[in-house]
């Protein structure tokens, strides 16, 4: 079959595809293609499927399927393959890295030294040990975060209405109501998919309930945190925020986030480790093969 690869994938996954199928990187070949391989920024919706009726399968090299209309694909008999769980450890480690960078001022200290400064007293940081971490969602990624966080001496709380109590007990994590968790946590880390019910889950009201000086981390999906409300919260009660995902990606030039105080931004790199990138691509392609 002819398969068109629209976004860069790992070379090992590409080798596997080429063993079985004719692979193209040219969008013009989509009209004749029976398969398409994507990652994050290609949207497979009704309009896309109308244009390319020969498609039989979509390969999403990644975890979420927010950019794929699964219902429309199913209606047309187009199979959808992805690789859930393949990037869990990579994202969890980024969450820990963001926490450490925020509390120890690692990024600011680096810039200071490179400017020729030696202002040790400007970098009196905080420690993770003894703080409380609240996890919003308790799937694969936050379970790894919980394990890593406990090694740093953090107390871990979690909220997930779809899981039974036994699972929280198994991981030695306190299950809490979302609003109670927010009010009790020094760090809140978001790990839920972007759905109509999670859109702006962290808006003005909920951000206002967070502890004075607390930290918000979002490595899940843009749109879960109301970015306008976040900027205001950073000027009032929040001690900081770390965002790896945004409502609009790439982040538009002139975005107010770029000048917001105490805000650490990364360009959607949660899954971008050598191992995770390979696993995401190879796992999804093997399912098709």
N, C-alpha and C positions, 0 to 999 in steps of 0.2 A: 504494500500500500504506500501511497504518497503521504508523507507526514511533514508538516511545516512547523519549524521551531521558531517561535516569535520572540523569545527572550533567552538570554544566555543561560545554558545549563552546564553541569559538570561534564568534563570530557569522557568520563567513564560511562555515564548515562548515554551520551551521544554515540559512543562505540557500540553499546548494546542495541540502540535503535537502528544503527546503520547495518548491523548484522542481519536484520530481518526486513527492513523497510527502506524505501527510497526517501532520503531526508533532504529537505530544502530549507533555506533560510529566507526565501523571497516571498513576501506577502502576495505577490502576483500569482503564486502557485496555489493559493488557498481555494480558488475556484474549482480546482481538480483534486484537492486534498481530501483524504478520508480521516486524517487525524491532525490535531494541532497540539503543540506543547507550549505551555505558558508558565509564568511564575506569578508576579504580583500585579502588574500594571495593565495587562490586557483584559478587557471585559468581554466575557462570553455571555451575551444577552440575546434577546429576540432579534434585534437588528443585525447582530453579527451572524446568527444562525440563518436568518432569511437570506443573507448574501451568499452563504456557503452551504447549500443544501446537501452536498455530498458527504459532509462530516459524519463520521461514525463514532469517534471518541475524542475526548478532551483530556489531556494530561496536565494537571496543575502540580508543578514541582514545589510543593509546600504543604502547609497544614490546613489553613482556613480555605473556605470556598466562597468568600464574600464577593469575589469578582466573577463568579460563575452562577448563572441562573439555573440551578439544578432542576427545578420544576419544568422549565422550558426545554431543557435538554432531555429529560425523561419523556416528555410529551412527544418528542421527535425521534425517540429511540437512540439518542446520542449518549453513550456511556461516559461517565466522569470518574477519573482516577486521581487520587492525591496521596499524600504521605503523612498522615497524622502521627504525631509523636516523634518524628524524626529530628526535630529541632529543640526538643524540650530542655535538654541539658544546656545547650548554648544560650537559650533565652534566660534560663535560671541563673547562669553564671553572670550574664549581663546585669541582671537585677542586683546581684550582690556587688558587682563592680560599681554600679551607679550609687548604691548606698554608701560604699566606702569613699568614693570620690566626693560625694556631697559632704559627708561628715568630716573628712580629713582635708578637704579643699585641695585635692591632688591636682586638678586641672589648673586652678588659679595659681598654686605654688609653682607649678611647672612654667607657666607664662611669666611669672614674676622673676624667677631665676634667669630665664632666657633673655629678659630685658636688662640683666646686669644687676638686679636687686638682691638683697639678702635680708629680708624683713621677716625673721622668724616669728616675731611676736604678732604679726598679722594673721598667722595661721594656727591660732589656738583652736583646734578642732574638737569634735565630739567622738565618743566611742559607741559602737554597736552594742557592746556588752551591757546588759541590763535594760535595754530598750524593748518596747513591744512592737511587733510587726503584725499588721492586719492584712490578710490575703483575701481579696475579693474574687471568689472563684477558687475551686480546689481540685482542678484537674491535674494532668501530668506535670505541667510546668510548676505551678505553685507547690505541689508536693515535694519537688526537688528543692525549691527555694526554702521550704520549711526545714528540710534536713540540713541544708547548708547554714541557714540562719541560726539553728540551734547550736551548731558548732561554734558560732561567734558569741553565744550567750544571750541571744534574743529570745524573749517569750513570744510564742506564735499563736495568733488567733486566726480563724478563717470563717468565711461565710459562703455557703453554697446550698441553696434551697433544694437542689435536685439530688443531693447525696444523703445517705442514711447516717445515723449517729455512729454506727460501728466503724465506718471508714475514718472518721475524725479520731476516734479512740485508738484505732490501729496505728495512726501516725502521731499520736500523742499531741494533738492540736485541739485547742478549745474551740468548739463550734459556737458562733454568735450571730445574733441578728445584725444586719448590715449597719444600721444606724448606731447601735451600741458599739460595734467594732470600730467604726470611724471615730467615735468619741473617745475610745480607749487607746488608740494606737499612736505611737510616735512616728511610725512609717506605715503608709497604706500602699500596697502594690496591687495593681489591677490586672486580672487574668480572666476576662470574659470575652465571648465573641461579640461582634457588633450586630445587634438585632434591634428591631423596633423598640423593644422593652429596655434595651441597654443604651440606646442613643441618649447622650447627655445624662447618663447615670450620675455623673459628678457635675452637677450644675451649681448655680449660685447658692442654693439652700444647703445642699449636702456638703459642699466645700466649706461653707460657713460653720458646719458642725465639727470640722476637724480640729484637733488640739492646736493651741497656740504654739507655733514653732515647729509643727510637724512637717513631714516630707511625703509628697505624693509621687508615685512612680507608675507610669503607664507604658508597658511594652506589649500590649495586646493589639488594640486597633484604635486608630484615630476616630473621633466622633463619640467615644464613650465619655471623654472629658470635654466639657464645654470650654473651649480655649479662651473665649472672652471673659467668662466668669473666673477662670483660673488666673488670668493676669490680675484681676482685681483682688483675688484671694491672696496672691503673692505680695500684694501691697498692704494687706491687713493681717490675717491670722496665720497664713502658711509660712513655714521657715524655708521652704524650697520645693521644687518639683523637678522631676527628670522625665523627659518625653522621648521615646524612640519612634513614636507613631503620631500621625497628624491627620486632621480632617482633609487637608489637601496635600498631596505628595507629588513631586518635590515641594518643599515649603516655599511659598511664593516670596519673591523679593519684596522687601518692605513690610513683611509680616510683623505685627506687633509683638509676637513671641520673641523676635530677635533682640529686642531691647528690654524685655521684661526682667525684673530683678530676681536673683537667686534661682535661675532656671537653666538646667543643663539639657542640651539638645543633642541627639544623635540621629543619623539619617536612616532609620529603620534597619538597624544592623543586628537585631536580636538573633536572627538565624544565621548571620554571616560569619561562621567559622568554617575552616576547611573541612572538618568532619561533617558538620551539619549540612553544609551545602551539598556535599557528595551524597549523603544519606537521603536528603530530600529528593534529589533528582533520580538517583538510582532506584530507590524504593518505588517511586511513582511509575517509572518506566518499566520496571520488572512486572508490575501488576498488569500492564497492557500486554507485555510479551507473553 
